[in-house]
Amino acid sequence: MATKAFEQAVELATGVSIEVLRDTPVDERQSTIERALGRPLRFPNRFPLIGRGNVLRDRAVSHGEVEKQFMRAIHGKQKT
């Protein structure tokens, strides 16, 4: 659980009680904010300056490819 001081800071910053924030689904809260702003919210990507981003980048493989590689490793051949 969050500390009381943190909860008060969140309430002060958002203008909404912590109980309402806990009981409101994120997508509903986002819709409310977007209606008030009159525009969609934006979530900028600051990678690589902030956060780790996608650590696999261009090395990501499909589920099917992982399964093929796994079967080759286990059985020494490709699953048909």
C-alpha positions in Angstrom: 0.0 0.0 0.0 1.1 3.6 -0.7 2.0 5.8 2.2 -0.5 8.4 3.3 1.9 11.2 2.2 2.1 9.7 -1.3 -1.7 9.4 -1.5 -2.1 13.0 -0.5 0.4 14.1 -3.1 -1.4 12.2 -5.8 -4.7 13.7 -4.7 -3.2 17.2 -4.8 -1.7 16.7 -8.2 -4.8 15.1 -9.8 -7.5 16.9 -8.0 -9.3 13.6 -7.5 -9.6 11.5 -4.3 -7.5 8.4 -4.0 -10.6 6.3 -3.6 -12.0 7.5 -6.9 -8.7 6.9 -8.7 -8.6 3.4 -7.3 -12.1 2.6 -8.4 -11.9 4.1 -11.9 -10.5 2.0 -14.7 -7.5 3.5 -16.5 -9.3 3.7 -19.8 -12.2 5.5 -18.3 -9.9 8.0 -16.6 -8.1 8.5 -19.8 -11.4 9.2 -21.7 -12.4 11.7 -19.0 -9.1 13.6 -19.3 -9.2 13.5 -23.1 -12.7 15.0 -23.1 -11.6 17.7 -20.7 -8.6 18.5 -22.9 -10.4 18.2 -26.1 -7.7 16.1 -27.6 -6.1 12.6 -27.2 -3.4 12.2 -24.6 0.1 11.7 -26.0 2.7 9.4 -24.5 6.1 10.4 -26.0 8.9 7.9 -26.4 12.2 9.2 -25.0 14.2 6.0 -25.7 17.2 5.7 -25.4 17.4 8.7 -23.1 14.8 7.5 -20.6 13.9 3.9 -20.0 15.2 0.7 -21.5 12.8 0.5 -24.4 12.7 -2.8 -26.3 15.8 -4.5 -25.3 15.5 -7.0 -28.2 15.1 -4.3 -30.9 15.6 -6.1 -34.2 16.3 -9.5 -32.6 12.7 -10.2 -31.7 11.4 -13.5 -33.2 7.9 -14.9 -33.6 6.4 -17.5 -31.3 6.5 -20.1 -34.1 10.3 -19.5 -34.6 10.9 -19.9 -30.9 9.0 -23.2 -30.9 11.0 -24.5 -34.0 14.3 -23.6 -32.3 13.1 -25.2 -29.0 12.2 -28.5 -30.8 15.5 -28.5 -32.7 17.3 -28.1 -29.4 15.3 -30.8 -27.6 15.0 -33.3 -30.4 17.8 -32.4 -32.7 15.3 -31.8 -35.6 12.6 -29.4 -36.7 9.0 -30.2 -35.7 6.9 -30.9 -38.8 
